[in-house]
């Protein structure tokens, strides 16, 4: 029981720290960061789509391996 009380106190303390940090002004996200993230997601989707197309195209040949 004491362990649960300690855990509760520790979690509450941590949550208060997180809330205090979240309320601080962290500034705006730069346009460069947004462009990099969009390019990374688009590249990942293109790679995943290409892999999906190749697997679909050669599925019969791959099943015999």
C-alpha positions as CSV (number, residue, x, y, z in Angstrom):
1,X,0.0,0.0,0.0
2,X,2.8,2.4,0.8
3,X,4.3,1.7,-2.6
4,X,1.1,2.8,-4.3
5,X,1.0,6.0,-2.2
6,X,4.6,6.8,-3.1
7,X,3.9,6.0,-6.8
8,X,0.9,8.3,-6.7
9,X,2.9,11.1,-5.2
10,X,5.7,10.7,-7.7
11,X,3.3,10.6,-10.6
12,X,1.4,13.7,-9.4
13,X,4.7,15.6,-8.9
14,X,5.9,14.6,-12.4
15,X,2.5,15.6,-13.9
16,X,2.7,19.0,-12.3
17,X,6.2,19.5,-13.8
18,X,4.9,18.5,-17.2
19,X,2.0,20.9,-17.0
20,X,4.3,23.7,-15.9
21,X,6.7,23.1,-18.8
22,X,3.8,22.8,-21.2
23,X,2.4,26.2,-20.2
24,X,5.7,28.0,-21.0
25,X,5.9,29.8,-24.3
26,X,7.9,27.5,-26.6
27,X,7.8,29.7,-29.7
28,X,6.7,28.9,-33.2
29,X,7.7,26.0,-35.4
30,X,9.8,27.3,-38.2
31,X,8.7,26.8,-41.8
32,X,11.9,24.8,-42.5
33,X,10.9,22.2,-39.9
34,X,7.5,21.9,-41.4
35,X,9.0,21.4,-44.9
36,X,11.4,18.8,-43.6
37,X,8.7,16.9,-41.9
38,X,6.4,17.0,-44.9
39,X,9.2,15.8,-47.2
40,X,10.1,13.0,-44.8
41,X,6.5,11.8,-44.6
42,X,6.0,12.0,-48.4
43,X,9.3,10.1,-48.9
44,X,8.2,7.4,-46.5
45,X,4.9,7.1,-48.2
46,X,6.5,6.9,-51.6
47,X,8.9,4.1,-50.5
48,X,6.1,2.2,-48.8
49,X,3.9,2.5,-51.9
50,X,6.7,1.3,-54.2
51,X,7.4,-1.7,-52.0
52,X,3.7,-2.5,-52.0
53,X,3.5,-2.3,-55.8
54,X,6.6,-4.5,-56.2
55,X,5.3,-7.1,-53.7
56,X,1.9,-7.2,-55.4
57,X,3.5,-7.5,-58.9
58,X,5.9,-10.3,-57.9
59,X,3.7,-12.0,-55.3
60,X,3.4,-15.2,-57.3
61,X,7.1,-15.5,-57.9
62,X,7.9,-14.7,-54.2
63,X,5.5,-17.3,-52.9
64,X,7.7,-20.1,-54.4
65,X,10.8,-19.1,-52.5
